[in-house]
Amino acid sequence: MALAFALAGCGPVREEVPLTRVCVRPVEADVNAPRFEVDRPVRIIMTSSCRPACDTLVSRECSLTREGDAFTIRGTVVVDAYCRTTPPPVCSKPEVGCETPPLPAGRYTVTDGTHTVTVEIPSAVPLGGVCSALL
């Protein structure tokens, strides 16, 4: 059946998902009062805008570099896109993330080259983490 769809041009289209936002979240946190804690790692995530939930994840890769108090994240998410409705009937937001080593107290910047966020350690964390604006 899948072969018939593929031959008819109805099969999935493999595509790299545009990642449109950078977020920083604690790796482990109290869900009622999340905080960035001293000497704990953080998770740096790149997310996409709304995608059809029928996309199938093929791969995701993340790399993180550090220069002093600045982190640069690079990531890719590749999916097989099965449905093409706008807006999608059910939304998913594929993401890719990397974890830092434990970080001492300080102010850190995170960028993907387009989006930049700054976090303070220690500090409280808003619901969802500290995120760049949506494009």
Summary of the structure (lengths in Angstrom):
residues: 135
radius of gyration: 17.6
end to end distance: 38.5
largest distance: 57.8
contacts: 379
relative contact order: 0.29
helix: 4%
strand: 53%
